[in-house]
Amino acid sequence: MVLRKLLGSKWSRRVSLVSVALNGVRALVRGNRRVGALLIGIALLAYRWSPLGIAVTLLYYRYGDRISALATASNDSEA
């Protein structure tokens, strides 16, 4: 019950939205359009479901370099 209230609060939803959006903008600035667009799309969903945003943020911090390397490798092979 307490966890549901915490994750459903406006503060938690806003933090989730901002953290995923900032990661998306950072990916766009670094030139990774696919990951950036995906994260910004997820940020729109993160406001509604804050656990999704929290999970994506944690996964991106853990595996962000691998995700970016995979996305840029596929961009290089297409060109």
PyMOL commands that set and color helices and strands:
alter all, ss='L'
color gray80, all
select helices_A, chain A and resi 2-8+10-29+33-46+50-78
alter helices_A, ss='H'
color red, helices_A
deselect
rebuild
show_as cartoon
